[in-house]
Amino acid sequence: MLLVIDIGNTNVKMAVFRGDEIVMSLRLATVVGKTSDEYGLNVKNLLSGGGVAATDITAVIMSSVNPNLNYTFEHMVRYYFKVKPMIVGAGIKTGLDIRYNDPKGLGSDRIVNSVAAYHTYGGPVIVVDCGTATTFNVIGEKGEFLGGLISFGLKTSADALSDCTAKLPKIELTLPPDVVCKTTIANMQSGVIHGFVGMVEHIIKKIREETGFSTAKVVATGGLSELLGTQDSSVDIFDRTLTLRGLNIIYKMNTAGK
């Protein structure tokens, strides 16, 4: 079985694949200070709880946007699973024609999401990843990665309001029933969430105008994408497993015939 690992700024997301089937998935907090042993024991215990032994894992692929944890996880995989992980980076096959001025500066998570979206839904396709930052990726009809945008994340925006003001509190990211609200917390929730939805809708509109991709599917992923689902009519598909499935696709692409 294949273990896929997506190391993000807030969470580390993992899944075990048998072929194209996700056997189980799990999520850990991204903690730079944790050792490879701490992560290794956590992962082994969580897998065991789902009926997957460490010896069942025969291959691992990793994607990371947090360089501080790359060595930690690579060492963890080698020691606890006895395999050398495949790492998404320069030189790996993706099947995309990456038209980016500095391909090495393109986040591996954006590549993985784009691969999954193109292979699953075809092109042209627009991918919106709602994580710590919000990324927009544009893929053409023939798999050309044309670029995109990076904007603020929903949680990042909410945290900035409380961190940068003297009296505004931390808030839970839930949508109040009204746009115009009568408490400070509800005011913040309404402003942050509706402001985020408006940003996504506007950027998708501008992407369509600039590229001419009027019929491109819009795929949203990431932990906070569900908040778009109740408000944003510009998103066609919500796919929480997009990144994990993209890693599976890239692994198979790079091991075909071996």
C-alpha positions in Angstrom: 0.0 0.0 0.0 1.1 3.6 -0.7 1.2 6.2 2.1 0.9 9.8 0.8 1.9 12.7 3.0 1.0 16.4 2.4 2.9 18.7 4.8 1.1 22.0 5.0 1.6 25.1 7.1 -1.2 24.2 9.5 -1.8 20.5 9.1 0.0 17.4 7.8 -2.6 15.3 5.8 -2.0 11.7 5.0 -3.8 8.8 3.3 -3.2 5.2 2.6 -4.0 4.0 -0.9 -4.6 0.5 -2.3 -4.6 1.2 -6.0 -6.9 4.2 -6.4 -8.9 3.5 -3.2 -8.3 5.5 -0.1 -8.1 2.9 2.7 -7.9 5.5 5.5 -6.9 9.1 6.0 -5.5 11.1 8.9 -4.5 14.5 9.9 -1.8 15.9 12.4 -1.0 19.4 13.5 2.1 20.9 11.8 4.5 21.3 14.7 8.1 22.2 13.7 9.5 21.3 17.1 8.3 17.7 17.0 11.0 15.0 16.3 10.8 12.3 13.7 10.2 9.8 16.5 7.2 11.7 17.8 5.7 11.9 14.4 6.6 8.3 13.6 5.0 6.9 16.7 1.9 9.1 16.2 1.5 8.0 12.6 2.1 4.3 13.4 -0.5 4.3 16.2 -3.1 6.1 14.0 -2.5 3.7 11.2 -2.7 0.7 13.5 -6.0 2.0 14.9 -7.3 1.9 11.3 -6.1 -1.6 10.7 -3.0 -0.7 8.8 0.4 -2.0 10.0 3.7 -0.2 9.3 4.7 -3.3 7.3 1.7 -2.9 5.0 3.2 0.3 3.7 5.5 -0.5 0.7 6.0 3.0 -0.7 5.6 6.7 0.4 5.3 9.9 -1.5 5.6 13.4 0.1 4.8 16.9 -0.8 5.8 19.8 1.5 5.4 23.6 1.7 7.2 23.6 5.1 11.0 23.1 4.5 11.6 23.0 8.2 9.9 19.6 8.4 11.2 17.9 5.2 14.2 16.2 6.9 12.0 15.2 9.9 9.5 13.4 7.8 12.0 11.9 5.4 13.9 10.4 8.4 10.6 9.3 9.9 9.6 7.4 6.8 13.0 5.7 6.4 13.1 4.6 10.0 9.5 3.6 10.7 8.4 2.3 7.2 11.8 1.2 5.9 11.4 2.9 2.5 12.9 5.9 0.8 10.1 8.4 0.2 9.5 9.9 -3.3 9.5 13.7 -2.9 7.5 16.1 -5.2 10.0 18.6 -6.5 12.3 19.4 -9.4 12.7 16.6 -11.9 9.5 14.7 -11.0 7.0 13.8 -13.7 3.7 15.6 -13.4 2.2 15.4 -16.9 1.7 19.2 -16.8 3.3 21.7 -19.1 4.4 24.2 -16.4 4.5 27.7 -17.9 5.9 29.5 -14.8 8.8 31.9 -14.9 10.4 30.2 -11.9 9.1 26.6 -11.8 11.3 25.9 -8.7 9.4 28.6 -6.9 6.1 27.0 -7.5 4.7 25.3 -4.4 4.5 21.5 -4.6 1.0 21.6 -3.2 -0.2 23.7 -6.2 1.4 21.2 -8.6 -0.2 18.2 -6.9 -3.7 19.9 -6.8 -3.4 20.8 -10.5 -2.4 17.3 -11.5 -5.3 15.8 -9.6 -7.8 18.4 -11.0 -6.7 18.0 -14.6 -6.6 14.2 -14.5 -9.9 13.9 -12.7 -12.0 16.7 -14.3 -10.1 17.6 -17.5 -9.2 21.0 -18.7 -9.5 23.9 -18.6 -9.9 23.9 -14.9 -9.5 26.4 -12.1 -8.4 25.1 -8.7 -9.0 27.0 -5.5 -7.2 25.7 -2.4 -8.6 27.2 0.8 -5.7 26.7 3.3 -3.5 28.9 5.4 -3.2 30.9 2.2 -5.7 30.7 -0.7 -4.2 29.7 -4.0 -5.8 29.9 -7.4 -4.3 27.7 -10.1 -5.3 27.8 -13.8 -4.8 24.7 -16.0 -5.5 24.8 -19.8 -7.2 22.3 -22.0 -4.0 20.4 -22.8 -2.6 20.4 -19.2 -0.8 23.7 -19.4 -0.2 25.2 -15.9 -0.7 28.8 -16.8 -0.1 30.4 -13.4 -2.5 31.8 -10.8 -2.8 33.9 -7.7 -2.0 33.7 -4.0 -4.2 35.5 -1.5 -5.1 35.6 2.2 -6.6 32.5 3.8 -9.9 32.6 5.7 -8.4 31.7 9.1 -5.4 34.0 8.4 -7.8 36.9 7.8 -9.8 36.1 11.0 -6.6 35.9 13.1 -5.3 39.2 11.7 -8.4 41.0 12.9 -7.9 39.8 16.5 -4.0 40.0 16.5 -3.8 43.5 15.0 -6.5 45.2 17.1 -6.8 45.9 20.8 -10.4 44.8 21.4 -11.5 42.3 18.7 -11.6 38.7 20.0 -10.7 35.4 18.4 -13.7 34.0 16.6 -15.0 30.6 15.4 -15.3 30.4 11.7 -19.1 29.8 11.5 -21.5 31.7 9.3 -24.1 33.8 11.2 -27.7 33.7 9.9 -27.7 37.3 8.8 -25.2 39.5 6.9 -26.0 42.5 9.1 -25.3 41.4 12.6 -25.8 42.8 16.1 -22.8 41.5 18.1 -19.1 42.0 17.6 -18.4 38.3 17.1 -21.2 37.9 14.6 -20.0 41.1 12.8 -16.5 39.6 12.5 -17.8 36.3 11.3 -20.1 37.8 8.7 -17.4 40.2 7.5 -14.6 37.6 7.3 -16.7 34.9 5.6 -18.7 37.0 3.2 -15.5 39.0 2.4 -13.7 35.8 1.6 -16.5 34.5 -0.6 -16.7 37.8 -2.5 -12.9 37.7 -3.1 -13.1 34.1 -4.5 -16.0 35.0 -6.8 -14.3 38.2 -8.1 -11.0 36.5 -8.8 -12.7 33.6 -10.6 -14.6 36.1 -12.7 -11.4 38.0 -13.6 -9.6 34.7 -14.4 -12.4 33.7 -16.8 -12.3 37.2 -18.5 -8.5 37.1 -18.9 -8.1 33.5 -20.1 -11.4 33.2 -22.0 -12.1 30.0 -20.1 -15.8 30.7 -19.7 -16.7 27.1 -19.3 -13.8 26.0 -17.1 -14.7 23.9 -14.1 -13.9 25.4 -10.7 -12.7 22.9 -8.2 -12.3 23.9 -4.5 -10.3 22.0 -2.0 -8.7 22.5 1.4 -10.0 22.4 5.0 -12.1 25.6 4.8 -13.5 25.1 1.3 -16.8 23.8 2.8 -17.6 27.4 4.0 -17.7 28.4 0.3 -20.3 25.7 -0.4 -23.2 27.5 1.2 -22.4 30.9 -0.4 -20.3 30.7 -3.6 -22.1 29.8 -6.8 -18.9 30.1 -8.8 -17.5 26.8 -7.5 -18.6 23.7 -9.4 -16.9 20.9 -7.4 -15.8 20.6 -3.7 -13.1 17.9 -3.4 -11.5 17.5 0.0 -9.3 14.6 -1.2 -7.8 16.4 -4.2 -4.3 16.8 -2.9 -4.1 13.3 -1.6 -5.3 11.8 -4.8 -2.9 14.0 -6.8 0.0 12.5 -4.8 -1.3 9.0 -5.7 -1.5 10.0 -9.4 2.1 11.4 -9.4 3.5 8.3 -7.7 1.9 6.0 -10.3 3.1 8.3 -13.1 6.7 8.1 -11.9 6.7 4.4 -11.2 4.9 3.1 -14.3 6.8 0.2 -15.9 9.1 -0.2 -12.9 
